[in-house]
Amino acid sequence: MIRAIHFADIGEFRKGRVSGSVLFTNHVDHPNEQGTLLFFCPCGCGAQNRITVGEGFKPNIHAPSWHWDGNRVDPTLKPSVNVEGHWHGWLRGGYWEVC
């Protein structure tokens, strides 16, 4: 398992490039609004990814989206995260787990 270290500052997040690290955009602080989760691939390749999340709900959009439990330090997402052809796993309780 890889720890999903939370960054609050996008500059520090991008500078650190820590595998599995996460950053939630500010607009997820408003109930019933979707936001964005940025993360560096847990495999260690250095790729930065972006997914759409909803705090306490899965956004109903015409693209993939995830339910986020609202916890920034130990986040959980549903369903699993699949970086197509590269890495597939879960973010549960602040840890990335390979499927």
C-alpha positions as CSV (number, residue, x, y, z in Angstrom):
1,M,0.0,0.0,0.0
2,I,1.1,3.6,-0.7
3,R,0.2,6.4,1.6
4,A,-1.9,9.2,0.0
5,I,-0.1,12.2,1.4
6,H,-2.4,15.3,1.3
7,F,-1.1,18.6,0.0
8,A,-3.0,21.8,0.5
9,D,-0.7,23.9,-1.7
10,I,-0.6,23.2,-5.4
11,G,2.9,24.6,-5.8
12,E,4.2,22.2,-3.1
13,F,2.2,19.4,-4.5
14,R,3.8,19.8,-8.0
15,K,7.2,20.5,-6.6
16,G,7.2,17.4,-4.4
17,R,5.8,15.0,-7.1
18,V,5.3,12.4,-4.3
19,S,3.9,9.1,-5.6
20,G,0.3,8.7,-4.5
21,S,0.1,12.2,-3.1
22,V,-3.3,14.0,-3.4
23,L,-4.6,17.6,-3.7
24,F,-8.3,18.5,-3.6
25,T,-9.4,21.7,-5.4
26,N,-11.1,24.4,-3.3
27,H,-14.5,24.1,-4.9
28,V,-15.1,20.7,-3.2
29,D,-15.6,22.7,0.1
30,H,-19.2,23.5,-1.1
31,P,-21.9,20.9,-0.5
32,N,-23.5,19.4,-3.6
33,E,-20.8,20.7,-5.9
34,Q,-18.3,18.6,-7.7
35,G,-14.6,19.2,-7.4
36,T,-11.3,17.8,-8.7
37,L,-8.8,15.5,-7.1
38,L,-5.2,15.8,-8.4
39,F,-2.9,12.9,-7.7
40,F,0.5,11.5,-8.7
41,C,0.3,7.9,-9.9
42,P,0.8,5.5,-7.0
43,C,3.1,3.3,-9.2
44,G,5.9,5.9,-9.0
45,C,6.0,6.8,-12.7
46,G,5.5,10.5,-11.9
47,A,2.4,11.0,-14.0
48,Q,-0.1,13.6,-12.6
49,N,-3.8,12.6,-12.9
50,R,-7.0,14.5,-12.4
51,I,-10.4,13.0,-11.5
52,T,-13.8,14.5,-10.8
53,V,-15.1,13.9,-7.2
54,G,-18.2,14.8,-5.2
55,E,-18.0,15.2,-1.4
56,G,-20.5,12.6,-0.1
57,F,-21.9,11.9,-3.6
58,K,-20.9,10.6,-7.0
59,P,-21.3,13.5,-9.6
60,N,-23.9,12.6,-12.3
61,I,-21.9,13.8,-15.3
62,H,-21.2,12.4,-18.8
63,A,-17.6,11.4,-17.8
64,P,-16.1,9.2,-15.1
65,S,-16.6,10.5,-11.5
66,W,-16.0,9.3,-7.9
67,H,-17.7,9.5,-4.5
68,W,-15.3,11.1,-2.0
69,D,-15.9,10.7,1.7
70,G,-14.8,14.3,2.5
71,N,-11.7,13.3,4.5
72,R,-8.7,15.2,3.1
73,V,-6.1,13.4,5.4
74,D,-7.3,9.8,5.0
75,P,-9.6,10.0,1.9
76,T,-11.7,7.2,0.5
77,L,-13.0,7.1,-3.1
78,K,-15.6,4.9,-4.7
79,P,-15.3,3.2,-7.1
80,S,-11.7,2.1,-7.8
81,V,-9.4,4.3,-9.8
82,N,-8.2,3.0,-13.1
83,V,-5.5,4.8,-14.9
84,E,-6.2,2.9,-18.1
85,G,-3.5,0.5,-19.2
86,H,-1.3,1.6,-16.4
87,W,-2.5,1.3,-12.7
88,H,-5.7,0.2,-11.1
89,G,-6.6,0.3,-7.4
90,W,-8.5,1.7,-4.5
91,L,-8.0,4.8,-2.4
92,R,-9.2,3.7,1.1
93,G,-8.6,5.4,4.4
94,G,-5.7,7.4,3.0
95,Y,-3.9,4.5,1.3
96,W,-3.7,3.4,-2.3
97,E,-4.2,-0.4,-2.7
98,V,-3.6,-2.2,-6.0
99,C,-6.6,-4.2,-7.2
